[in-house]
Amino acid sequence: MKNIRISYQYDGSEFYGFQRQPGLRTVQGELEKALKIITKEEVNLVSAGRTDRGVHAKEQVSNFFTKTLVPVEKMTRILNAILPKDIVVMEVKEVPEEFNARFSAIYRAYEYYITNENTPFRNRFATYYPEELDVDKINKILKPLIGVHDFNNFRLSDCGSNTTVREIYIASCEKKDEKTIGIFIRGNAFLKSQIRIIIGLVLEIYSGRLPENYLEKMLNNPEKEFRKPVAEPNGLHLAEIVY
């Protein structure tokens, strides 16, 4: 048996999320279908993260075990010929048996794009906000998130994670171009929809609809119920996974 690692990108706009779902078009489903054609085996991908419906990935990593005799060095080309155009494989390589795309990851990073230009081209990959945002003000709002915290208040009710303690290493905002900002968040792992909830809260605090110390209150009172708006998925990109 060989352990194969694949690195790939996808435009999540037309997928019902990452995770395989019967009768629905998903990223995992399309990849496993293509791998079955190549290997003639049922493939079960283990992946670094499971993105929500409409979320994109600049870098996603999965691994699977196979007995196929198809040379690994040919798999990138074959996969890209089979897969739909909104998934592109960047690299396929054999890795040690103990490698696990989910549990071997040291950290993951997401980037969320917000634009004040309302066009169909921008709107596919960035969330529209009707005014120019102040980067320094957003960085001030993000600051309390950095460090080890119980993020119980920053997940959806159907999140199945056994522990809600996570560490965020970086939470920062910068201008990407004249019309767009990016909010970059790097952590050891994330809860279901955690990033989208963070962005939703940041925008509510920025606009004055929630108090400036709202994030601190949520972090200091993980068992108390708080309002948690969820940002649109189209601005979110799984940006980086490091092993």
ZAMARGU-4260 file (C-alpha; in steps of 0.2 Angstrom, whole numbers, plus 5000, padded with zeros to 4 digits):
<rodrens>
0) 5000/5000/5000 | 5006/5017/4996 | 5001/5033/5005 | 4998/5047/4992 | 4997/5065/4996
5) 4988/5077/4984 | 4989/5096/4985 | 4976/5106/4976 | 4965/5122/4974 | 4947/5124/4970
10) 4934/5138/4967 | 4920/5133/4980 | 4906/5143/4971 | 4897/5128/4963 | 4900/5115/4977
15) 4889/5110/4992 | 4905/5112/5003 | 4920/5100/5004 | 4913/5085/5012 | 4906/5070/5003
20) 4887/5071/5002 | 4875/5058/4993 | 4868/5066/4978 | 4877/5083/4980 | 4892/5090/4971
25) 4906/5092/4983 | 4925/5094/4982 | 4929/5077/4991 | 4916/5068/4980 | 4923/5075/4964
30) 4941/5070/4969 | 4936/5053/4975 | 4927/5050/4959 | 4942/5054/4948 | 4954/5044/4959
35) 4943/5029/4957 | 4944/5030/4938 | 4963/5031/4940 | 4966/5018/4954 | 4950/5006/4951
40) 4948/5007/4970 | 4936/5015/4982 | 4946/5030/4989 | 4943/5038/5005 | 4952/5055/5007
45) 4959/5061/5023 | 4959/5080/5022 | 4967/5095/5031 | 4951/5104/5032 | 4932/5104/5027
50) 4927/5120/5020 | 4909/5126/5020 | 4898/5128/5005 | 4904/5142/4994 | 4922/5143/5002
55) 4937/5142/4991 | 4955/5135/4993 | 4971/5141/4987 | 4979/5126/4996 | 4970/5110/5002
60) 4979/5094/5006 | 4973/5076/5006 | 4980/5059/5007 | 4974/5042/5003 | 4981/5024/5003
65) 4981/5014/4987 | 4988/4998/4979 | 4988/5006/4961 | 5002/5003/4949 | 4999/5020/4941
70) 5015/5030/4943 | 5013/5044/4955 | 5022/5056/4944 | 5009/5054/4931 | 4994/5057/4943
75) 4994/5076/4943 | 4992/5077/4924 | 4979/5063/4923 | 4969/5070/4938 | 4968/5087/4930
80) 4962/5079/4913 | 4948/5071/4923 | 4943/5084/4936 | 4931/5098/4933 | 4939/5115/4929
85) 4935/5122/4946 | 4947/5110/4955 | 4966/5110/4950 | 4979/5098/4957 | 4996/5106/4960
90) 5006/5091/4966 | 5004/5072/4969 | 5018/5063/4979 | 5021/5047/4989 | 5023/5051/5008
95) 5028/5040/5023 | 5014/5029/5029 | 5012/5039/5045 | 5008/5055/5036 | 4990/5061/5039
100) 4984/5076/5030 | 4973/5081/5045 | 4983/5076/5060 | 5000/5080/5054 | 4997/5098/5050
105) 5006/5110/5061 | 4995/5125/5057 | 4982/5131/5044 | 4978/5148/5038 | 4963/5157/5030
110) 4961/5173/5022 | 4945/5183/5020 | 4943/5196/5006 | 4931/5211/5008 | 4929/5223/4993
115) 4919/5239/4991 | 4918/5237/4972 | 4901/5228/4969 | 4904/5218/4952 | 4901/5200/4948
120) 4919/5197/4945 | 4924/5203/4963 | 4909/5195/4971 | 4914/5178/4967 | 4929/5178/4978
125) 4926/5193/4989 | 4912/5199/5000 | 4905/5216/4996 | 4905/5230/5010 | 4898/5246/5004
130) 4912/5257/5011 | 4931/5257/5012 | 4937/5249/5028 | 4950/5256/5039 | 4964/5242/5041
135) 4970/5249/5057 | 4953/5249/5065 | 4951/5231/5060 | 4968/5226/5067 | 4963/5233/5083
140) 4947/5223/5084 | 4956/5207/5079 | 4970/5209/5092 | 4960/5200/5107 | 4959/5184/5096
145) 4978/5180/5096 | 4983/5167/5109 | 4976/5151/5117 | 4957/5153/5120 | 4941/5143/5122
150) 4932/5147/5106 | 4916/5138/5111 | 4906/5154/5106 | 4914/5154/5089 | 4907/5139/5081
155) 4890/5133/5074 | 4878/5122/5085 | 4881/5107/5074 | 4900/5107/5076 | 4906/5090/5082
160) 4923/5095/5089 | 4926/5087/5106 | 4937/5102/5112 | 4934/5120/5108 | 4952/5127/5114
165) 4962/5133/5099 | 4977/5144/5097 | 4977/5158/5085 | 4995/5164/5080 | 4991/5178/5068
170) 4975/5188/5065 | 4979/5203/5054 | 4972/5214/5041 | 4980/5222/5026 | 4975/5231/5010
175) 4976/5219/4995 | 4973/5232/4982 | 4964/5249/4980 | 4946/5241/4983 | 4950/5226/4993
180) 4956/5221/5010 | 4961/5204/5017 | 4960/5197/5034 | 4973/5184/5037 | 4970/5171/5052
185) 4983/5157/5056 | 4980/5145/5069 | 4983/5127/5075 | 4965/5121/5070 | 4948/5129/5068
190) 4930/5125/5073 | 4916/5123/5061 | 4913/5141/5053 | 4924/5149/5066 | 4932/5161/5053
195) 4916/5166/5046 | 4909/5170/5063 | 4925/5180/5067 | 4923/5190/5051 | 4904/5193/5055
200) 4908/5199/5072 | 4922/5210/5066 | 4911/5219/5054 | 4897/5221/5067 | 4909/5228/5079
205) 4917/5239/5065 | 4900/5246/5061 | 4895/5250/5079 | 4881/5237/5080 | 4891/5228/5093
210) 4902/5235/5107 | 4921/5237/5105 | 4924/5224/5119 | 4912/5211/5112 | 4926/5199/5107
215) 4934/5199/5124 | 4917/5196/5132 | 4914/5181/5121 | 4932/5174/5125 | 4930/5177/5143
220) 4913/5169/5145 | 4914/5153/5133 | 4898/5145/5141 | 4887/5161/5139 | 4876/5163/5124
225) 4881/5178/5112 | 4875/5184/5096 | 4886/5177/5082 | 4883/5183/5064 | 4891/5172/5051
230) 4899/5181/5036 | 4896/5176/5018 | 4906/5161/5012 | 4912/5168/4995 | 4926/5179/5003
235) 4934/5165/5013 | 4949/5156/5006 | 4959/5141/5014 | 4976/5149/5011 | 4989/5139/5018
240) 4993/5122/5027 | 5010/5119/5035 | 5017/5102/5040
</rodrens>
